[in-house]
Amino acid sequence: MSASRKERDAAAAKLSLEKEQRKLGNLMALPAQLLLVFIVAFPLLMQLYVSTTWWSPLDGVPWYMAYESWNWFANYSDLVQDSRLWGAIWRTLLIVIVCVPAQFLLGLGLATLFVDSFPGKTIFYTLLLMPMMVVPAVVGYMFFLLFQQSGPINDLIGVFAGGPAEINWLNDVNLAMVAVMIAEIWEWTPLMFLILLAGLSGVPEDQMRAARLLGANAWQRFWRIVMPRMKTVIIIALVLRTVESLKVFDTLFIMTVGGPGVATESISLYIYKRTFQDLEWSYVASIGLFVLVALSLLAGLGIWFMVRKSTKPAQVATAQQGGALALQEAK
Amino acid sequence: MAKIEFKGLTKRFGSLTAVDHLNLTIPDKSFVALLGPSGCGKSTTMNMIAGIEEPSDGQILFDGSDIVRVPIDRRGVGYVFQNYAIFTHMSVYDNLAFGLQVRGLPKAQINAKVQQVAELMRLEDRLDWPSGTLSVNEMQKLAIGRSAIVEPSIFLLDEPLSNLDAAFREFMRTELKHIQRQLEQTMVYVTHDQIEAMSLADHIAVMNRGVLQQYGTPADIYSRPANTFVAMFIGSPSMNLIPCQITTEGETELLDVGSAGRIAITDDALRQAARAAPSRDVILGVRPEVLDLVPRAATGLGLQLEVDLLEPIGPRTVVHLRSGDTEILAVKDKRYGTQELEAVTAIPPQAACRLFDRRDGRVLGGA
């Protein structure tokens, strides 16, 4: 009896000690947590607060006094009717829909070429990665020069067309978008290439050989051996580039400043203009929040898709069962 | 069902010659081991059969037709990789079915075939498992089954038993022999383990530094090695190689082993070998198992040696003998006791002896 009581006492002492320790741990983590709240939560809450007022820096009222012009959700109802914003959203999505798949396909093609070794591989490899290293603003400037009416691209087209080409790329409502997309694709294909090459290199060579020896052709090897192993890498690359492309700004700003008119105006560019040209900070705050929520939903969707694809519950169950049986056998 | 022939097969990697003018015929339905130390060119040879490597020179013929230009996926060669190369993202079923699926066979046919092979490999209760969860032993069987299902005419196995635990290796050795008999295919099998090669193969090709040293049955290679390399590589402990000089006394040839004494040659074959020797410096090869140890006698029949130490290895005892610089091993029964025999005479049965040229290590007096 006394022995079991001693044990119980010891257990209780241990429990209280654990409680103590946990308390101390929490206390020590508190400064970091406060800092995190300050860095993340404070700006967000401030943005939410400002977005429900008419506040502007021109008012001469400090931001915390913004409640004086409280308007509930007037900014949000304006936002829904703002055709220029929806135009910017549409154009941004267009850039994503065109550029990300183009970057993906080009990157995948290049990565497939670079899995095997060939003479001069390292030189080509370095050259291919260059665009990614160039500062985006410089990329914009480069393509700004290339696409001038008297620029090299028109000269090149002239050579093939057999006469001087005078395409006004950056001042044409439709062509400006094409020029911008080409610059985007040029800049970010290397990143896709890099990620996909890493994924491709991770496919075991022996398995590829085994598949070949079993009679699988290149197409079958790609779909049955390479793709299943690349799925996660591909999803990561696509999500990364999609989220980045939704924020596209620098190249556009240098090449067209969103022009001609609003023909190449993206969400970021529109927000920039409303902030620094119109100084409508409260309205911009509401757009910012709206985009944040939309992007979060998109990212969440992507992650959900990824998790659902990579772990099928039934498979996990059999895997565990299999492991347990193998263990038994080993014993 | 194919005969494999190599004609002057050569593979160079830069300045390194991995396989050097290999000429060899592997008969249909035989089980052949390519045996040799690491870097002897055995794996390169196998990769050339499969088409993973392209020969620098020479021909590979399957049933008389050159296949060097035939692409890897049309050679009809089954290959079991050393690491098995299981498609770990697929189920066991899909692994087995892969070769048939890529050929576009009807589902019912695939299903029947997979069931049949799974039963042969005793994997029938594992079919819906993710293949990554199999034990190493099961992976081995899966790898063999996956290759066997497409009925290749030639089956290649790269060190198939080296990853297995000792207990399962014994089992798999007999299993492999059964499988080969059931599949009735030409099997070529790469190993560096001479015991594996001896116990499994019908024929063994011993290779060293890209050059074929000897090709023959395990018994032949064991008792009649073609050179000192094969003599050393096969058998554990390996053949005693005793440097000696040929001398003549009247009509008799003698082998002079320095301080260990001289042996008068009485066997005809050995005498012929001694007469064929281009120089007096030769090497006498004798298996430790065949040496007779008797109490010291003053005859010219054996070597006068001192017992250095005894090494009991389960059923047998290895006796280390010495005289001056000459060290000789003898393998005796475990009951062999030499407490009273500090000094012995080792008599090599001359019919089981081989004489090698000391300069190039080749056997003297023909095969």
Chai-1 contact restraints between the chains, C-beta under 6 A:
chainA,res_idxA,chainB,res_idxB,connection_type,confidence,min_distance_angstrom,max_distance_angstrom,comment,restraint_id
A,D206,B,F81,contact,1.0,0.0,6.0,A-B,restraint_1
A,D206,B,A85,contact,1.0,0.0,6.0,A-B,restraint_2
A,Q207,B,A85,contact,1.0,0.0,6.0,A-B,restraint_3
A,Q207,B,F87,contact,1.0,0.0,6.0,A-B,restraint_4
A,A210,B,A85,contact,1.0,0.0,6.0,A-B,restraint_5
A,R212,B,I72,contact,1.0,0.0,6.0,A-B,restraint_6
A,R212,B,D73,contact,1.0,0.0,6.0,A-B,restraint_7
A,L213,B,Y79,contact,1.0,0.0,6.0,A-B,restraint_8
A,L214,B,F98,contact,1.0,0.0,6.0,A-B,restraint_9
A,L214,B,G99,contact,1.0,0.0,6.0,A-B,restraint_10
A,G215,B,D73,contact,1.0,0.0,6.0,A-B,restraint_11
A,G215,B,G99,contact,1.0,0.0,6.0,A-B,restraint_12
A,G215,B,V102,contact,1.0,0.0,6.0,A-B,restraint_13
A,G215,B,R103,contact,1.0,0.0,6.0,A-B,restraint_14
A,A216,B,V102,contact,1.0,0.0,6.0,A-B,restraint_15
A,Q220,B,V102,contact,1.0,0.0,6.0,A-B,restraint_16
A,P228,B,H89,contact,1.0,0.0,6.0,A-B,restraint_17
A,A319,B,P130,contact,1.0,0.0,6.0,A-B,restraint_18
A,A319,B,T133,contact,1.0,0.0,6.0,A-B,restraint_19
A,G322,B,W129,contact,1.0,0.0,6.0,A-B,restraint_20
A,G322,B,T133,contact,1.0,0.0,6.0,A-B,restraint_21
A,G323,B,T133,contact,1.0,0.0,6.0,A-B,restraint_22
A,A326,B,S135,contact,1.0,0.0,6.0,A-B,restraint_23
